[in-house]
Amino acid sequence: QHHHKIHLPLQRVFDNGELLHMARHCEQSETQGCLLEGVPRFEFMPASASQKRLWLVQQLMPESAAYHMPLALSFDGIVNLDVLERALQHIVEHHDILRTSFVQRDGELMQHVHDANDANDAKNVNITLRREHVSTLSSVDAFRRDVIAEPFSLDAPTPLRAVYIDHGDAHGELLLVVHHIVSDGISMQWMLKELSAYYLAEHGISGQQ
């Protein structure tokens, strides 16, 4: 549909048992196309039904980490943490949802996307890669639990936190925590792909290698 600009509803496939009839329908609809057009962005936009539910849960149980999505990555070798931090910042700037805060307006939960290119807004969407060495931690497991359990302020942008734990001997781990109100399992996978691609590109390495 996107490539050929032909809109062919599934029902038409069943209604036209012969390829000739189906081809005629495709010719008729070829010039119509089905393109998505951009719409103006408002300062505040309604939250989805699922976002409203997740927001309400957090208001009722602000200390709960039930909808915090943690992801830990293990690294073997020397990691350029400055580049890794820039890669995280790139992802935040590239995806509106990671620059979104949730606020109430006239009793309705609304989304506000912060502009990474606006000097007044940019400071709100900067993400800092927290760096810890295992020698400074009394318990790595307890530290991980604390990072995961730390509450998010959904009325502030970037419901994402990142911590790098240096285990020494060129071994470390990156711990990412995202609130489910802005992410799910599929988007986490895409975020990892983008993170890897950006990091490798900064070092002049193709993602295919």
Secondary structure, 3 states (H helix, E strand, C coil): CCCCCCCCCHHHHHHCCCHHHHHHHHHHHCCCCCCCCCCCCCCCEECCHHHHHHHHHHHHCCCCCCCEEEEEEEEECCCCHHHHHHHHHHHHHHCHHHHEEEEEECCEEEEEECCCCCHHHHCCCCCCEEEEEHHHCCCHHHHHHHHHHCCCCCCCCCCEEEEEEEEECCEEEEEEEEECCCCCHHHHHHHHHHHHHHHHHHCCCCCCC
